């Protein structure tokens, strides 16, 4: 299998032994979970789930672009919420970017804790 590591300074740098994304066999792109970090400052953006979701999607979009893909290339997302009570607010922002009819497959789960105590994390798989 052919693997290519994808990186961009337009999204937060990894803080552990992982990459922003891996392109497998030239077409399947696996993007690591993104949280609401500003890529320049490393600061958390937003105090509510809507603002954090906007930043998360901006980070995902930057990584997708670095691989030559776009948000419309995404076929699967996994959304991790600190509180399922935030689902509606996250979903409103998510729908604005991913649409409804052409939206990717998705899983959404509540988790006990996320890195840096953010409210949302999203990872995705795309076809390039």
N, C-alpha and C positions, 0 to 999 in steps of 0.2 A: 504494500500500500504506500502510495506517495503522500507525504505530509508536508505542509508548508505552514510555518508559524506566521500569524498575522499580528502586527502591532501598529499602533498609532499614538502620537502624543496628543491627539484630540479626544482621548478617553483616558480615564485613570490608569496609571501603571499598575501591574499586578503587585500585590504585597506579600506574595508567597510563591511557592514552587508551582506556578501555573502560568498560562499565557492568556492574553486577551481573547484570542481565537485560534483555532486550528482548521486549516482547509485540508480535507481528506480526499484523496483521489481526484483532485482538481475540481470538485464540484460540491461536496458537502461541507458546509461551514458550521462549526460548533463554537458558539460564542459563550464565553464564561459569564457567570452571573454578574450583573452590574448593579451597583448601588448608587445613591445620589451624591456622588463625589464630583466636585468641580475638578476637571483634569489639570488646570493650572495651579490652583492653590491646594488641592487635596482636602478642602473643607466640605462638609456636608451642606448640600443646597436644600433649602426648604424645611419648614417645621411641620408641614402637614403632608399627608400621603399624595395629594394631587400634585403639589410642587415637586415632591421627591420623584414621583412617577415621570414627570416631564423630564427631569434631569437623567433618570435612568434610561429613558427612551432616546434622549440625545446621545448618551454614551454608547448605547447599542448601535444607533444610526452611524456614528463615527467609525466604529469598528467594522460594521458592514461595508461602509464606503471604502475603507482601507483594503478590503478584499474584493472590491469591484462589484459589490452588491448593494441593494437598497432594502428598505423596510418591506417592500412588496415581494422580496425574495424569501422572506421568513415563512417556514412551513410549520414550525412548532415553537411554542414558548412555554416556559414554566415560570409561574409567578409565585413568589413567597411573600406572604404578608405577616407582619407582626400581630395584626388584629383583623380578623375576618370582618369586623364591623366597618373596616375601611374599604371593603370590596367595592361598593357603589362609586365612591370617589375615585378609586384607582381605575375602575372599569370605564368611567367617563373619559378620562384622559387616554387610556389604552385604545378605546374605540375611535377617538379622534385621529389617532395615528395609524391604527391597523384596519379600521373600517369594520363593517359587520359582515357583509356577504362574502368578501374575499379574505376574511381574517384567518390567521393560521390556527391550527389545532392548539389547544391550550390546557394546561393543568394549573390550578390555583389552590394553594394550601396555606393554612395558618401555621406558623412556626413559633417556637418558644423564644428564639432570639436570632437577630441578624447581625452581621458585622457592623461595628460602630453604633449599634443600637438604632439603625435606620428602620424605617417603617415598611420598606418594600425592596425586593431584589427580583430581577428578571434575567433569565438566561434564554438563549434561543438557538435554533438550528435553522439554517437557510440553505438554499440551493443556489449556487453561483453559476 
